[in-house]
Amino acid sequence: MLYSHIVKKKIRQTFDDVNNHRWDEAVAVVAPQVHHRVSGIHALAGERNDKEALRRWFQRLGRVQPNLRLRINNIWVNGWPGNTTVFVQWDGTATLLNGDAYVNRGLHVFTLRWGRVYRLEEFQDSQAAAHALSTQAAAGLKEAVADQIVS
């Protein structure tokens, strides 16, 4: 139980780092050869296989959704330090550049080994994400429709 509590605390801190654009802190616990996947066909989708590409992805996230707030609803931890799976259910909200509200709900699935993130898959309403990004681009933020960051 103590291990689960520690993992939940670290996950909450990572989400807080993302909400506050602290990218270096957000990727500090990521393994050099991490696998990160976001479903959909948009500028934040795709697959990355290294820490530096994930850092660039986070930086893009901050630029295209500068006031995005992720609120954790539930965290489930399964396993032990050598192989841990963490599920995080969240709600994301933002105000787009045209004043519209953005709302999305999703699930992150983390694979941890000895405190390092080796795999992170994000499942969300990819159509809502794509629509928000096209809205941002129509308001002048062209990076919102840029090619995916992949590695």
PEGIQUI-V621681 format. One record per residue. N is the residue number from 0. SS is DSSP state (~ for helix, > for strand, _ for the rest). PSI is psi in degrees with one decimal (999 if undefined). BURIAL is b if it has 16 or more other ideal C-beta (glycine too) atoms within 10 Angstrom, else e. Layout:
n ss psi burial
N SS PSI BURIAL
N SS PSI BURIAL
This chain:
n ss psi burial
0 _ -37.6 e
1 ~ -41.7 e
2 ~ -45.7 e
3 ~ -41.5 b
4 ~ -43.7 e
5 ~ -43.7 e
6 ~ -45.3 b
7 ~ -41.6 b
8 ~ -42.9 e
9 ~ -38.9 e
10 ~ -44.7 b
11 ~ -39.8 e
12 ~ -40.2 e
13 ~ -42.3 b
14 ~ -37.4 b
15 ~ -39.7 e
16 ~ -42.4 b
17 ~ -46.2 b
18 ~ -27.5 e
19 _ 16.7 e
20 _ 34.7 e
21 _ 77.5 b
22 ~ -39.8 b
23 ~ -41.2 e
24 ~ -38.4 e
25 ~ -34.2 b
26 ~ 1.3 b
27 _ -32.2 e
28 _ 12.3 b
29 > 136.7 b
30 > 150.6 b
31 > -37.1 e
32 > 65.3 e
33 > 152.6 b
34 > 117.6 b
35 > 127.3 b
36 > 132.1 e
37 > 127.1 b
38 _ 157.8 b
39 _ 178.4 b
40 _ 87.6 e
41 _ 178.1 b
42 _ -18.9 b
43 _ 1.5 b
44 _ -177.1 b
45 > -173.0 b
46 > 135.2 e
47 > 145.4 b
48 _ 17.3 e
49 _ 158.1 b
50 ~ -39.3 b
51 ~ -40.3 e
52 ~ -38.0 b
53 ~ -39.6 b
54 ~ -44.7 b
55 ~ -36.3 e
56 ~ -46.1 b
57 ~ -42.5 b
58 ~ -42.1 e
59 ~ -44.6 b
60 ~ -45.0 b
61 ~ -31.7 b
62 ~ -38.5 e
63 ~ -20.1 b
64 _ 67.6 b
65 _ -24.0 e
66 _ 23.3 e
67 _ 134.4 b
68 > 124.9 e
69 > 123.2 b
70 > 123.3 e
71 > 130.1 e
72 > -41.9 e
73 > 148.7 e
74 > 130.3 b
75 > 133.8 e
76 > 131.8 b
77 > 129.4 e
78 > -170.8 e
79 > 173.7 e
80 _ -33.8 e
81 _ -19.5 e
82 > 99.3 e
83 > 136.4 b
84 > 132.0 e
85 > 129.1 b
86 > 130.2 e
87 > 115.2 b
88 > 131.5 e
89 > 161.7 b
90 > 135.8 e
91 > 135.6 b
92 > 151.5 e
93 > 163.3 b
94 > 123.7 e
95 _ 166.4 b
96 _ -26.1 b
97 _ 3.0 e
98 _ -10.0 e
99 _ 151.9 e
100 > 140.1 e
101 > 129.9 b
102 > 133.2 e
103 > 155.7 b
104 > 141.4 e
105 > -176.7 b
106 > 127.3 e
107 > 138.5 b
108 > 113.5 e
109 > 141.3 b
110 > 119.8 b
111 > 145.6 b
112 > 115.7 e
113 _ 45.5 e
114 _ -0.2 e
115 > 142.7 e
116 > 119.2 b
117 > -21.6 b
118 > 137.0 e
119 > 116.3 b
120 > 134.8 e
121 > 124.3 b
122 > 124.4 b
123 > 179.4 b
124 _ 95.6 b
125 ~ -26.7 b
126 ~ -39.3 e
127 ~ -41.3 b
128 ~ -45.8 b
129 ~ -41.0 b
130 ~ -43.5 b
131 ~ -41.7 b
132 ~ -39.1 b
133 ~ -32.7 e
134 ~ -42.4 b
135 ~ -41.6 b
136 ~ -41.1 b
137 ~ -25.7 e
138 _ 2.4 e
139 _ -3.3 e
140 _ 84.9 b
141 ~ -28.4 e
142 ~ -19.7 e
143 ~ -15.1 b
144 ~ 23.8 e
145 _ 166.9 b
146 _ 151.2 e
147 _ 148.8 b
148 _ 113.2 b
149 _ 155.3 e
150 _ 999 b
